Amino acid sequence: MSQQSSVAIVRCAEYSHEAVLGAVRRGLGLLGGAARFARAGERILLKPNMLAPDPAERCVTTHPSVLRAVGQAFQEAGARVAFGDSPAVRKQEATARKTGLLEAAQAQAIAMADFSAARTVSNPDGVQNRQFRLAGAALDADGIVNLPKLKTHGLTRMTGAVKNVFGCVPGLLKAEFHVRLPDPDLFGRMLVDLAAMVRPRLHIMDAVMAMEGNGPRGGTPKRLGLLLLSADPVALDATASRIIGLAPEYAPTTRFGEATGLGAAQAERIEIVGEPLASVRADGFDIVNRPPKPLPRRGLMRLLRDRVVPRPVIVEARCTHCGECVTVCPTDPKSVDWRDGDRSRPPKHHYRSCIRCYCCQEICPESAIVIKTPWLGRLLPR
């Protein structure tokens, strides 16, 4: 048997600074301490999930208390700590302010890194993607500590440690990957290549409050009362999947992460330290527990894909006509757009050109876009 990866599971009942700091210290202690992951004087970048400018209680982003506590723990180890991410919408500073992350960072003297400037870097060891444009702040740091939020995700089933590294790609550059790699498996392989190249030293998952249902922005908060820590992003995501009742292999990032050697997903290759896995499993977590459907690219199934592959659907009663779905749609022309420029009505999807990236569903602030499988797709075997 190959060497095991360790995942620390620690309980954290609430988001007070004292409670989270205590949980972070316990988790780090189980893995050998903060000094194992950062030396005195090193520049350590904290990479939270800053998907959108929503208040912390909506559970869309990494909670400010987690950012502050992890920052303090690494400052105590002598590291110079900064934080940053590239939100899907809005500017980084505005998003950090709205989510409370900026205030928490300032309280701990954690600087905000510039994620707007990108540099092209080669990835010769990539299995699928051998070049990326990444935020200079991520490239210039001595080490990265990844702070994902445990949430459901329409394209990748769950978003965790591997998926959170995608925020190192600045702004609208993310859209290019959705256009080039519309299939969930292709997109998952890209994320694995990216995580293998960025290679954060440590991953600390905020699962005190997770998100179930229509995630990663429009779902429902779900209390789990946990922090998960590991140097192995695949092992962390696989463990989180088992906690919420998702078969780990149904998340493309986990399946390909193990296949390419990024980390361990099989239970026998993962050493759980701290709380036993059986004691923290979440009953009834609302998540789609089956693999994503591939996007047909040839033959009869391609012609029928509009009636087979799950698609985003606007619930008009919830839509506020904000237009964020139109803005974020990566296709040209837009696959979701205003009807003849009329902003008094909800936008409309054009499914023939829709690549099923679910960016519109991911970013809708009102949970007004859901993913539905057409009737023919429901008849076909999964």
C-alpha positions as CSV (number, residue, x, y, z in Angstrom):
1,M,0.0,0.0,0.0
2,S,1.3,3.5,-0.8
3,Q,1.9,6.1,1.8
4,Q,-1.2,7.4,3.5
5,S,-2.4,11.0,3.5
6,S,-3.5,12.5,6.8
7,V,-6.8,14.5,7.2
8,A,-7.5,16.2,10.4
9,I,-11.2,16.6,11.4
10,V,-11.8,19.0,14.3
11,R,-15.1,20.2,15.8
12,C,-15.9,23.9,15.8
13,A,-19.3,24.8,17.0
14,E,-19.4,28.5,16.1
15,Y,-17.6,31.3,14.3
16,S,-16.4,33.3,17.3
17,H,-12.7,34.2,16.9
18,E,-11.8,32.2,20.0
19,A,-13.6,29.1,18.9
20,V,-12.2,29.1,15.4
21,L,-8.7,29.9,16.6
22,G,-8.8,27.0,19.0
23,A,-10.0,24.6,16.3
24,V,-7.3,25.8,13.9
25,R,-4.6,25.3,16.5
26,R,-5.9,21.8,17.3
27,G,-6.0,20.9,13.7
28,L,-2.6,22.2,13.0
29,G,-1.3,20.4,16.0
30,L,-2.6,17.1,14.7
31,L,-0.6,17.6,11.4
32,G,2.6,18.7,13.1
33,G,2.0,22.4,13.7
34,A,2.1,25.6,11.6
35,A,5.9,25.5,11.5
36,R,5.6,22.4,9.4
37,F,4.0,24.4,6.6
38,A,5.8,27.8,6.9
39,R,9.2,29.0,8.1
40,A,9.7,32.3,9.9
41,G,9.9,35.2,7.4
42,E,8.2,33.4,4.6
43,R,5.4,35.1,2.6
44,I,2.3,33.0,3.0
45,L,-0.8,33.7,0.9
46,L,-4.2,32.7,2.3
47,K,-6.5,31.8,-0.5
48,P,-10.2,31.9,0.7
49,N,-13.3,31.3,-1.4
50,M,-14.5,34.8,-2.4
51,L,-17.0,33.8,-5.0
52,A,-19.3,36.8,-4.7
53,P,-20.1,39.8,-2.5
54,D,-22.5,38.2,-0.1
55,P,-22.7,38.5,3.7
56,A,-20.9,35.8,5.6
57,E,-24.1,34.3,7.0
58,R,-25.2,33.2,3.4
59,C,-22.2,30.7,3.5
60,V,-21.2,31.5,0.0
61,T,-17.6,32.4,1.0
62,T,-15.0,31.3,3.5
63,H,-16.0,32.8,6.8
64,P,-14.0,35.8,8.0
65,S,-13.2,34.2,11.3
66,V,-11.5,31.3,9.5
67,L,-9.3,33.7,7.6
68,R,-8.4,35.6,10.7
69,A,-7.7,32.6,12.8
70,V,-5.5,30.9,10.2
71,G,-3.7,34.1,9.6
72,Q,-3.0,34.5,13.3
73,A,-1.7,30.9,13.6
74,F,0.8,31.5,10.8
75,Q,1.8,34.9,12.1
76,E,2.6,33.2,15.4
77,A,4.9,30.9,13.4
78,G,6.7,33.9,12.1
79,A,5.2,34.1,8.6
80,R,4.3,37.2,6.7
81,V,0.7,36.7,5.8
82,A,-1.5,38.1,3.0
83,F,-4.8,37.0,1.5
84,G,-6.4,37.2,-1.9
85,D,-8.8,35.7,-4.5
86,S,-10.4,36.6,-7.8
87,P,-14.1,36.7,-7.4
88,A,-16.5,35.6,-10.1
89,V,-18.2,39.0,-10.1
90,R,-17.3,42.4,-8.7
91,K,-13.9,43.7,-7.7
92,Q,-11.7,41.9,-5.1
93,E,-11.8,44.7,-2.5
94,A,-15.5,45.3,-2.8
95,T,-16.2,41.6,-2.4
96,A,-13.8,41.3,0.5
97,R,-15.5,44.3,2.2
98,K,-19.0,43.0,1.7
99,T,-18.2,39.5,2.9
100,G,-16.4,40.7,6.1
101,L,-13.1,39.2,5.0
102,L,-11.5,42.6,4.7
103,E,-12.4,43.7,8.2
104,A,-11.2,40.4,9.6
105,A,-7.9,40.7,7.7
106,Q,-7.4,44.2,8.9
107,A,-8.1,43.2,12.5
108,Q,-5.2,40.7,12.2
109,A,-2.9,43.0,10.1
110,I,-3.2,40.7,7.1
111,A,-2.6,42.5,3.9
112,M,-4.8,42.1,0.8
113,A,-2.7,40.8,-2.2
114,D,-3.3,42.1,-5.8
115,F,-5.0,39.4,-7.8
116,S,-5.7,41.6,-10.9
117,A,-2.3,41.3,-12.6
118,A,-1.7,38.0,-14.4
119,R,1.4,36.2,-15.8
120,T,1.6,33.3,-18.2
121,V,3.4,30.3,-16.7
122,S,4.1,26.9,-18.3
123,N,3.0,23.7,-16.7
124,P,5.2,21.0,-18.4
125,D,4.0,18.3,-16.0
126,G,0.3,18.9,-16.8
127,V,-1.7,16.0,-18.0
128,Q,-4.1,18.1,-20.0
129,N,-3.3,21.8,-19.5
130,R,0.3,22.9,-19.8
131,Q,-0.1,26.7,-19.6
132,F,-2.0,29.0,-17.3
133,R,-2.3,32.7,-16.7
134,L,-2.2,33.2,-12.9
135,A,-2.4,36.0,-10.5
136,G,1.1,37.4,-9.8
137,A,0.4,37.3,-6.1
138,A,-0.1,33.6,-6.1
139,L,3.1,33.1,-8.1
140,D,5.2,35.4,-5.9
141,A,4.2,33.9,-2.5
142,D,6.6,31.5,-0.9
143,G,3.7,29.3,0.0
144,I,-0.1,29.2,-0.3
145,V,-2.6,28.0,2.4
146,N,-5.9,27.2,0.7
147,L,-9.1,28.0,2.6
148,P,-12.0,26.4,0.7
149,K,-15.7,26.4,1.7
150,L,-17.6,23.1,1.6
151,K,-20.4,23.6,-0.8
152,T,-22.4,21.8,-3.5
153,H,-21.6,22.7,-7.1
154,G,-23.6,22.1,-10.3
155,L,-20.7,21.2,-12.6
156,T,-18.3,19.4,-10.2
157,R,-20.8,18.2,-7.6
158,M,-18.9,19.7,-4.7
159,T,-16.4,22.6,-4.4
160,G,-13.6,22.1,-2.1
161,A,-9.8,22.2,-2.0
162,V,-9.0,21.4,-5.6
163,K,-11.8,23.6,-7.1
164,N,-10.9,26.6,-4.8
165,V,-7.5,26.9,-6.5
166,F,-9.3,28.1,-9.7
167,G,-9.5,31.5,-8.0
168,C,-5.8,32.0,-8.8
169,V,-6.9,32.6,-12.4
170,P,-7.8,36.3,-12.5
171,G,-11.2,37.6,-13.4
172,L,-12.7,36.9,-16.8
173,L,-9.8,34.6,-17.8
174,K,-11.8,31.9,-16.0
175,A,-14.5,32.1,-18.7
176,E,-12.1,31.0,-21.3
177,F,-11.7,27.7,-19.6
178,H,-15.4,27.1,-19.5
179,V,-15.6,27.8,-23.3
180,R,-12.7,25.6,-24.1
181,L,-13.5,22.8,-21.7
182,P,-17.3,22.6,-21.4
183,D,-17.3,18.9,-20.5
184,P,-17.2,18.2,-16.7
185,D,-14.4,15.7,-17.0
186,L,-12.2,18.1,-19.2
187,F,-12.9,20.9,-16.7
188,G,-12.0,18.7,-13.8
189,R,-8.8,17.6,-15.4
190,M,-7.8,21.3,-15.9
191,L,-8.5,22.0,-12.2
192,V,-6.3,19.1,-11.2
193,D,-3.5,20.3,-13.4
194,L,-3.8,23.8,-11.9
195,A,-3.8,22.5,-8.3
196,A,-0.8,20.3,-9.1
197,M,1.1,23.3,-10.4
198,V,0.1,25.9,-7.7
199,R,0.6,23.2,-5.1
200,P,-0.7,24.9,-1.9
201,R,1.2,23.7,1.2
202,L,-1.9,23.2,3.3
203,H,-5.7,23.2,2.8
204,I,-8.1,24.2,5.6
205,M,-11.8,23.7,4.8
206,D,-14.5,25.8,6.4
207,A,-17.3,23.4,7.1
208,V,-18.6,25.0,10.3
209,M,-21.5,26.0,8.1
210,A,-21.5,24.3,4.7
211,M,-23.9,24.8,1.8
212,E,-26.3,22.2,0.4
213,G,-28.8,22.2,-2.4
214,N,-28.5,24.8,-5.2
215,G,-24.8,25.7,-4.6
216,P,-22.3,27.2,-4.9
217,R,-24.2,30.5,-4.3
218,G,-27.9,29.9,-4.2
219,G,-28.0,26.9,-1.9
220,T,-29.0,26.5,1.8
221,P,-26.7,26.9,4.8
222,K,-26.1,23.6,6.6
223,R,-24.4,23.4,10.0
224,L,-21.7,20.7,10.2
225,G,-19.6,22.3,12.9
226,L,-16.2,21.2,11.5
227,L,-12.9,22.3,10.1
228,L,-10.9,19.9,7.9
229,L,-7.2,20.2,7.4
230,S,-4.8,18.3,5.1
231,A,-1.7,18.8,3.0
232,D,-3.4,16.6,0.4
233,P,-6.3,18.3,-1.4
234,V,-7.7,15.1,-2.9
235,A,-7.8,13.4,0.4
236,L,-9.5,16.4,2.0
237,D,-12.2,16.6,-0.7
238,A,-12.7,12.8,-0.6
239,T,-13.2,13.0,3.2
240,A,-15.5,16.0,2.9
241,S,-17.5,14.0,0.3
242,R,-17.9,11.1,2.6
243,I,-19.1,13.4,5.4
244,I,-21.9,14.8,3.2
245,G,-22.8,11.5,1.6
246,L,-21.3,12.0,-1.9
247,A,-19.4,9.2,-3.5
248,P,-16.0,10.8,-3.9
249,E,-15.5,9.4,-7.5
250,Y,-18.6,11.4,-8.6
251,A,-16.6,14.6,-8.2
252,P,-14.3,14.9,-11.3
253,T,-11.7,16.8,-9.4
254,T,-11.4,13.9,-6.9
255,R,-11.4,11.1,-9.5
256,F,-8.8,12.7,-11.7
257,G,-6.8,14.0,-8.8
258,E,-6.2,10.5,-7.6
259,A,-5.7,9.1,-11.1
260,T,-3.0,11.6,-11.8
261,G,-1.2,11.3,-8.5
262,L,-2.2,14.6,-7.0
263,G,-3.5,12.9,-3.9
264,A,-5.4,10.0,-2.3
265,A,-9.1,9.4,-2.5
266,Q,-9.5,5.7,-1.4
267,A,-10.5,5.5,2.2
268,E,-7.7,2.9,3.0
269,R,-5.1,5.5,1.8
270,I,-6.4,8.2,4.1
271,E,-5.5,8.4,7.8
272,I,-8.2,10.3,9.7
273,V,-6.9,12.1,12.8
274,G,-8.9,14.0,15.3
275,E,-12.7,13.2,15.2
276,P,-13.6,9.8,13.7
277,L,-15.2,10.0,10.3
278,A,-18.2,8.0,11.5
279,S,-19.0,10.5,14.2
280,V,-19.3,13.5,11.9
281,R,-21.3,12.2,8.9
282,A,-24.1,14.6,7.9
283,D,-27.5,12.9,7.5
284,G,-29.7,14.0,4.7
285,F,-27.3,16.5,3.0
286,D,-28.9,17.8,-0.1
287,I,-26.5,16.9,-3.0
288,V,-26.8,15.2,-6.3
289,N,-25.2,11.8,-5.6
290,R,-24.4,10.7,-9.2
291,P,-21.7,11.6,-11.7
292,P,-22.1,14.7,-13.9
293,K,-23.4,13.9,-17.4
294,P,-20.7,14.4,-20.1
295,L,-21.5,16.9,-22.8
296,P,-22.0,15.0,-26.1
297,R,-19.8,16.4,-28.9
298,R,-20.6,14.2,-31.9
299,G,-23.2,11.9,-33.4
300,L,-26.9,11.6,-32.6
301,M,-26.5,12.4,-28.9
302,R,-25.0,15.8,-29.7
303,L,-28.1,16.6,-31.7
304,L,-30.2,15.5,-28.8
305,R,-28.2,17.1,-26.0
306,D,-30.7,19.8,-25.4
307,R,-33.2,17.1,-24.4
308,V,-30.7,14.9,-22.5
309,V,-28.0,17.0,-20.6
310,P,-29.1,18.9,-17.5
311,R,-29.6,22.5,-18.2
312,P,-29.9,25.8,-16.3
313,V,-33.5,27.0,-15.9
314,I,-34.6,30.4,-14.7
315,V,-37.4,30.4,-12.1
316,E,-39.0,33.6,-13.2
317,A,-40.8,34.3,-9.9
318,R,-37.5,34.6,-8.1
319,C,-35.6,36.6,-10.8
320,T,-34.9,40.2,-10.1
321,H,-33.6,41.0,-13.5
322,C,-30.1,41.9,-12.1
323,G,-28.4,40.6,-15.2
324,E,-25.5,38.9,-13.5
325,C,-26.2,35.7,-15.4
326,V,-25.9,37.6,-18.7
327,T,-22.7,39.2,-17.6
328,V,-21.0,36.0,-16.5
329,C,-22.1,33.8,-19.5
330,P,-18.8,32.9,-21.3
331,T,-20.2,32.1,-24.8
332,D,-20.2,34.5,-27.7
333,P,-23.0,35.3,-28.5
334,K,-24.5,34.9,-25.0
335,S,-26.4,31.7,-24.3
336,V,-28.5,33.6,-21.7
337,D,-29.5,37.1,-22.7
338,W,-32.2,39.7,-22.5
339,R,-35.2,39.2,-24.8
340,D,-34.8,41.9,-27.4
341,G,-32.9,44.0,-24.9
342,D,-36.0,44.1,-22.6
343,R,-34.7,44.2,-19.0
344,S,-38.2,44.3,-17.6
345,R,-38.5,40.6,-18.1
346,P,-36.1,37.7,-17.0
347,P,-33.4,36.8,-19.4
348,K,-33.8,33.8,-21.6
349,H,-31.6,30.8,-22.3
350,H,-30.6,29.7,-25.8
351,Y,-29.9,26.0,-25.2
352,R,-28.5,25.2,-28.6
353,S,-25.4,27.3,-27.8
354,C,-25.4,26.7,-24.1
355,I,-22.2,24.8,-23.1
356,R,-23.7,23.7,-19.7
357,C,-20.9,25.3,-17.7
358,Y,-23.6,26.4,-15.2
359,C,-21.8,29.7,-14.6
360,C,-25.2,31.5,-14.6
361,Q,-26.6,29.1,-12.0
362,E,-23.3,29.4,-10.0
363,I,-23.5,33.2,-9.8
364,C,-27.2,34.0,-9.5
365,P,-27.6,36.0,-6.2
366,E,-31.3,35.1,-5.8
367,S,-31.1,31.3,-6.3
368,A,-33.4,31.9,-9.4
369,I,-31.5,29.5,-11.7
370,V,-31.7,25.8,-11.0
371,I,-30.3,22.8,-12.9
372,K,-32.9,20.5,-14.4
373,T,-32.6,17.3,-16.4
374,P,-34.9,17.3,-19.5
375,W,-37.5,14.5,-19.7
376,L,-35.5,12.4,-22.2
377,G,-32.4,12.6,-20.0
378,R,-34.3,11.3,-17.1
379,L,-35.3,8.2,-19.1
380,L,-31.7,7.3,-20.0
381,P,-29.6,5.2,-17.7
382,R,-27.3,7.2,-15.4
